[in-house]
Amino acid sequence: MMRRREFLRSGAFAAVMAASGRAARAVSPGALSRVVIVGGGFAGGCCALQLRSLSPKSEVTLIDPESRYVTCPLSDTVIVGLRSIRSITTARTGLMRAGVRLVQERVAAVDAAHRRVRLGGGGVIAYDKLVIAPGIRFLLGTPAGYDQAATLHMPHAWQAGAQTELLAAQLRAMADGGIVGISVPTGLMRCPPGPYERASLIAHWLKLHRPRSKVLIFDANNHFPRQDVFTRAWEELYPGRIEWIPPGDGGAITRVEAHTRTLYSSSGTHRLAVANVIPPQAPAALALDAGLASGHGWCPINPASFESQLVPDVHVIGDACIAGAMPKSASAARSQALRCATAIAAELAGRAAPATDLDSVCYSMLGPESAFAMSGRFEVADGDIRQLGAAASQAAELTPSAQHATEAAAWYEDMRAACFGG
């Protein structure tokens, strides 16, 4: 079982992660190196803090249009009233205290040839190294009819904030006996276990407040992460209250009618009280516009340093990058940020960085007092990121317990401190 002291230790261990195998390019003695980070989520925030620690003479600038960040981790608990939206909202004052320069603007373009970024307001910021942590964008239009306007009737809540609160309000407003539907897309996505955690917590809420209601999971995938653990927990905690529908049984939603909250699939028409439609995902538009994305849509990187394979001196971390066996999660983004920051600091100083492994620790909540953990360690080998063998403690981690629910809260606070400062 991975306890809090262990993932704290793994985070500190990750801070000395590997750098690029290319020859180091040191900045001239006495010159001030400029590192610009675009995107202030878990990946960007953690990278900025680590660079301030590892390369204190560097000027570190973080650019993000928002003054605050609402975290996706634990946002499902907000939907069912276990937490407030305020409790998962963080300001960036900790970054400023650490000496990070914050620029609250949108990046309009990256000029890699001249090593500068152009801001939406017309300003320009030059860099020696650039880190892009843009997150994801939603491929609206899939299913057919699911456009921007539809998100107001069928919230995805896959970007925490207003959508989280909208889904929570719709849940509270539903009548007893109504059906909650969750539509899960195919393809790579942020937090793959997330829809099933959400179903679990909504089922808990329904059990208490709408006892004649249930959850239908319309899944475009034949399998989902830790399906065995989730299924056993549902049978024990919420018998008859959660139904998982695979694509062969009509789980792949092809069309929606937003104003009536109706989903269409091969099995027919499904009129719902609450429809949570999660669209397919891809890297944010900036990654595409900057030439960082490959033909299949995501951003290939050198896993030793997370430098782009397509654009030199630009690193891509977090959900947007292709990170081999690593999941698209906040914990993985933190680990990638630590490795990336160490690689950049070493290169700017003209030295090599030590090679170590990457890691990820995530918790899935099944109810207020029940959760299980999913952890992994990863190595860089032959230009790829591969998962190491399962830890001996995996069976204990995957056993739902109240202790894991407590650990999840501690894990979350540690993540916030590591990525946004105290």
C-alpha positions in Angstrom: 0.0 0.0 0.0 1.4 3.4 -0.9 1.0 5.6 2.1 1.4 9.4 2.2 5.0 9.4 3.2 5.8 7.1 0.3 4.3 9.3 -2.4 5.9 12.3 -0.7 9.2 10.5 -0.9 8.5 9.6 -4.6 7.8 13.2 -5.4 11.1 14.4 -3.9 12.9 11.5 -5.7 11.3 12.6 -8.9 12.8 16.1 -8.5 16.2 14.8 -9.8 14.8 13.1 -12.9 16.6 12.6 -16.2 17.5 15.2 -18.7 18.0 15.0 -22.5 20.7 12.9 -24.0 21.7 15.7 -26.3 24.8 17.7 -25.6 24.1 20.3 -23.0 23.9 23.9 -24.2 25.0 26.1 -21.4 24.0 29.8 -21.2 27.0 32.1 -21.4 28.5 32.9 -18.0 26.7 35.8 -16.4 23.7 35.7 -18.8 20.2 35.4 -17.4 18.4 32.4 -18.8 14.7 32.9 -19.6 12.3 30.0 -19.2 8.7 30.6 -20.2 6.0 28.2 -19.2 2.6 28.3 -21.0 -0.3 26.8 -18.9 -0.7 27.0 -15.2 -2.3 23.7 -14.3 -0.5 20.9 -12.3 2.2 20.4 -15.0 3.0 24.1 -15.6 2.8 25.1 -11.9 5.0 22.2 -10.7 7.6 22.9 -13.5 7.8 26.6 -12.6 8.3 25.9 -8.9 11.0 23.3 -9.6 12.8 25.5 -12.0 12.9 28.3 -9.4 14.4 25.8 -6.9 16.9 24.1 -9.3 17.9 27.2 -11.3 17.4 30.2 -9.0 19.3 32.5 -11.3 16.9 31.8 -14.2 13.9 34.1 -14.9 10.8 31.8 -14.8 7.6 33.2 -16.4 4.3 31.4 -16.3 1.6 32.5 -18.7 -2.0 31.7 -18.1 -5.2 33.7 -18.8 -6.8 32.7 -15.5 -6.0 34.1 -12.1 -7.2 31.0 -10.4 -7.2 27.3 -11.2 -10.0 24.8 -10.5 -8.6 21.3 -10.2 -10.1 18.3 -11.9 -8.9 16.0 -9.1 -11.7 15.8 -6.5 -14.1 17.7 -8.7 -16.4 14.7 -8.7 -16.9 15.1 -4.9 -18.1 18.7 -5.6 -20.8 17.4 -8.0 -22.3 15.3 -5.2 -21.9 17.9 -2.4 -19.0 16.3 -0.5 -16.8 19.4 -1.2 -17.3 23.0 -2.2 -16.0 24.4 -5.5 -13.9 26.8 -3.4 -12.1 23.9 -1.8 -10.7 22.8 -5.2 -9.9 26.3 -6.4 -6.4 27.6 -6.0 -4.8 31.0 -6.5 -1.3 31.3 -7.8 0.1 33.3 -4.9 2.4 30.5 -3.9 4.1 30.6 -7.3 4.6 34.4 -6.9 6.1 33.9 -3.5 8.6 31.5 -5.0 9.7 34.1 -7.5 7.7 33.0 -10.6 6.7 35.9 -12.8 3.0 35.5 -13.6 1.5 36.9 -16.8 -2.3 36.7 -17.0 -2.8 36.6 -20.7 -3.5 34.1 -23.5 -0.7 33.0 -25.8 -1.7 33.8 -29.4 1.3 32.2 -31.1 4.7 30.6 -30.7 7.5 31.9 -32.8 10.0 29.1 -32.3 12.4 30.4 -35.0 13.0 33.6 -32.9 12.3 32.0 -29.5 9.5 34.1 -28.5 5.7 33.9 -27.7 3.2 36.4 -28.8 0.4 37.3 -26.4 -3.2 37.9 -27.2 -2.9 41.5 -26.1 -0.1 42.1 -28.6 3.0 41.8 -26.3 5.9 39.5 -27.0 8.0 37.5 -24.4 11.4 36.0 -25.5 12.7 32.7 -24.1 15.7 30.5 -24.1 13.6 27.5 -23.2 9.8 27.1 -23.6 7.5 24.7 -21.8 4.1 24.1 -23.1 1.5 22.6 -20.7 -1.6 23.4 -22.6 -4.0 20.7 -21.4 -6.7 19.4 -23.6 -9.4 20.7 -26.0 -12.8 19.0 -26.6 -13.6 17.7 -30.0 -17.1 19.1 -30.0 -19.4 17.8 -32.7 -18.9 14.2 -31.5 -21.4 12.8 -30.8 -23.4 14.6 -33.5 -25.3 17.5 -32.0 -22.9 17.9 -29.1 -21.7 21.5 -29.7 -20.8 24.4 -27.4 -24.5 25.2 -26.8 -25.2 21.6 -25.9 -22.8 21.7 -23.0 -25.2 24.0 -21.2 -27.9 21.3 -21.3 -25.6 18.2 -21.1 -22.5 19.4 -19.2 -19.3 17.4 -19.7 -17.8 18.7 -16.4 -14.4 17.4 -17.7 -12.9 20.9 -17.2 -13.6 21.8 -13.6 -15.3 25.0 -12.8 -18.6 26.3 -14.2 -19.4 22.9 -15.8 -18.8 21.1 -12.4 -21.4 23.4 -10.7 -23.8 23.0 -13.6 -23.8 19.3 -13.4 -24.2 19.5 -9.6 -27.2 21.8 -10.0 -28.9 19.5 -12.5 -28.4 16.5 -10.2 -30.0 18.3 -7.3 -32.9 19.4 -9.5 -33.8 15.9 -10.9 -36.9 14.1 -9.7 -36.7 10.8 -8.0 -36.9 8.0 -10.5 -35.0 9.9 -13.1 -32.0 8.4 -14.9 -28.5 9.9 -14.9 -26.6 9.0 -18.1 -22.8 9.3 -18.5 -21.4 9.0 -22.0 -17.8 7.9 -22.3 -15.8 8.5 -25.5 -13.2 6.4 -27.3 -9.6 7.5 -27.7 -7.0 8.9 -25.3 -8.6 11.1 -22.6 -7.8 12.9 -19.4 -8.2 10.7 -16.3 -9.4 7.4 -17.9 -10.9 6.1 -14.6 -12.7 9.4 -14.0 -16.1 8.5 -15.5 -16.4 5.4 -13.3 -15.5 7.3 -10.2 -18.1 9.8 -11.1 -20.7 7.1 -11.6 -19.8 5.7 -8.1 -20.2 9.0 -6.3 -23.4 9.9 -8.1 -24.8 6.4 -7.2 -24.0 7.2 -3.6 -25.8 10.5 -3.8 -28.8 8.9 -5.5 -28.9 6.2 -2.8 -29.4 8.9 -0.2 -31.5 11.5 -2.0 -33.2 9.9 -5.1 -33.5 6.2 -4.1 -35.6 5.2 -7.2 -33.0 6.6 -9.6 -30.0 4.9 -11.2 -26.9 5.6 -13.3 -26.4 4.3 -16.9 -22.8 4.4 -18.3 -22.9 4.5 -22.1 -19.4 3.4 -22.9 -17.8 3.5 -26.4 -15.1 1.2 -25.0 -15.2 -2.5 -24.5 -13.2 -2.3 -21.3 -12.3 0.4 -18.7 -9.5 0.9 -16.2 -9.7 -1.4 -13.1 -13.1 -2.7 -14.3 -12.8 -5.6 -11.9 -12.4 -3.3 -8.9 -15.2 -0.9 -9.8 -17.6 -3.7 -10.7 -17.1 -5.5 -7.4 -17.5 -2.2 -5.5 -20.7 -1.4 -7.3 -22.2 -4.8 -6.6 -21.4 -4.3 -2.9 -22.2 -0.7 -2.4 -24.8 0.1 -5.1 -26.5 -3.1 -6.2 -28.8 -2.4 -9.2 -28.0 1.3 -9.2 -25.2 1.4 -11.8 -25.5 -0.2 -15.3 -22.5 -0.3 -17.6 -23.4 -0.5 -21.3 -20.6 -1.5 -23.6 -20.6 -0.6 -27.4 -22.0 -4.0 -28.4 -25.1 -3.3 -26.3 -25.6 0.3 -27.5 -23.1 2.1 -25.3 -21.6 4.1 -28.2 -23.6 7.3 -28.4 -23.9 8.6 -32.0 -26.2 11.6 -31.6 -27.6 13.8 -28.9 -30.6 16.1 -28.7 -29.4 18.6 -26.1 -32.6 20.5 -25.2 -34.5 17.2 -24.4 -31.4 15.5 -22.9 -31.8 12.6 -25.3 -29.0 10.2 -26.3 -29.2 8.0 -29.4 -27.3 4.8 -29.9 -27.7 1.5 -31.8 -30.0 0.3 -29.0 -32.4 3.1 -29.4 -33.4 6.4 -27.8 -32.5 7.3 -24.2 -34.3 10.2 -22.6 -32.5 11.2 -19.4 -33.1 13.4 -16.4 -29.4 14.3 -16.3 -27.0 13.7 -19.3 -23.3 14.0 -18.6 -21.7 13.8 -22.1 -17.9 13.6 -22.1 -16.6 14.4 -25.6 -13.4 13.0 -27.2 -10.3 15.0 -26.5 -7.1 16.3 -28.1 -4.3 18.7 -27.1 -5.2 22.3 -26.7 -5.2 24.3 -30.0 -2.0 26.1 -29.1 -0.1 22.8 -29.3 -1.5 22.2 -32.8 -0.9 25.8 -34.0 2.7 25.7 -32.7 3.5 22.5 -34.8 3.9 20.3 -31.7 1.3 17.8 -32.6 1.8 14.8 -34.8 -0.6 13.3 -37.4 -2.6 11.5 -34.7 -3.2 14.7 -32.8 -1.0 14.4 -29.7 2.5 15.8 -29.1 5.6 13.4 -29.5 8.4 14.2 -27.0 11.9 12.9 -26.1 11.0 11.1 -22.9 14.4 11.9 -21.4 13.6 15.6 -21.1 10.1 16.0 -22.6 11.5 18.2 -25.3 9.4 18.1 -28.5 10.5 15.8 -31.2 9.1 18.4 -33.7 10.2 21.8 -32.4 13.6 22.3 -30.7 13.9 24.1 -27.3 10.2 23.6 -26.7 9.1 21.0 -24.1 5.6 19.6 -23.8 4.3 18.2 -20.5 1.0 17.1 -19.1 -2.1 15.8 -20.9 -1.0 17.0 -24.3 2.1 14.9 -24.7 2.6 11.3 -25.8 4.1 9.8 -22.6 4.1 6.1 -23.5 2.5 4.0 -20.7 1.9 7.0 -18.4 -1.8 7.9 -17.9 -3.1 11.4 -18.5 -3.5 12.5 -14.9 -2.5 15.2 -12.5 0.0 12.9 -10.8 1.6 11.9 -14.0 1.8 15.6 -15.1 3.6 16.4 -11.8 6.1 13.7 -12.4 6.7 14.8 -16.0 7.1 18.4 -14.8 9.8 17.4 -12.3 11.7 15.5 -15.0 11.4 18.4 -17.5 12.5 21.0 -15.0 15.5 19.0 -14.0 16.5 18.5 -17.6 16.2 22.2 -18.4 18.1 23.3 -15.3 20.9 20.9 -16.1 21.1 22.0 -19.7 21.2 25.7 -18.9 24.0 25.0 -16.4 25.9 22.9 -18.9 25.8 19.7 -17.0 24.1 16.3 -17.4 21.2 15.3 -15.2 20.9 11.9 -13.5 18.5 9.3 -14.9 15.7 8.1 -12.8 12.1 6.7 -13.2 8.8 8.4 -13.5 5.8 7.7 -11.4 2.1 8.2 -10.9 -0.3 7.8 -7.9 -4.0 8.3 -8.3 -7.1 7.6 -6.2 -10.6 6.7 -7.3 -13.4 7.6 -4.9 -16.2 5.0 -4.6 -18.0 6.9 -1.8 -17.3 9.4 1.0 -15.4 6.7 3.0 -14.3 4.3 0.3 -11.5 4.6 -2.3 -8.8 2.6 -3.9 -5.4 3.6 -5.3 -3.7 3.1 -8.6 0.1 3.6 -8.7 2.7 3.0 -11.3 6.4 3.5 -11.9 7.8 4.0 -15.3 11.2 3.8 -17.0 12.6 5.5 -20.1 14.0 2.8 -22.4 14.7 2.7 -26.1 13.1 6.1 -26.6 9.8 5.2 -24.9 8.2 5.3 -21.4 7.4 1.8 -20.2 5.6 0.7 -17.0 7.7 -1.2 -14.5 6.4 -4.4 -12.9 3.5 -4.1 -10.5 4.5 -3.4 -6.9 4.0 -6.1 -4.4 1.6 -3.8 -2.6 -0.8 -3.5 -5.6 -3.4 -5.9 -4.1 -3.6 -3.8 -1.0 -3.8 -0.6 -3.0 -6.6 -1.9 -5.2 -8.7 -3.0 -2.2 -11.2 -0.3 -1.4 -11.1 1.1 2.1 -11.7 4.1 4.3 -8.0 4.5 4.7 -7.5 5.1 1.0 -10.2 7.8 1.1 -8.2 9.5 3.9 -5.0 9.1 1.9 -6.7 10.6 -1.2 -7.3 13.8 0.7 -3.7 13.9 1.9 -2.5 13.1 -1.6 -4.5 16.0 -3.0 -3.1 18.5 -0.5 0.4 17.3 -1.3 -0.2 17.7 -5.0 -1.5 21.3 -4.6 1.5 22.3 -2.5 4.0 20.7 -4.9 2.4 22.4 -8.0 1.1 25.7 -6.7 3.1 26.4 -3.5 2.1 26.5 0.1 
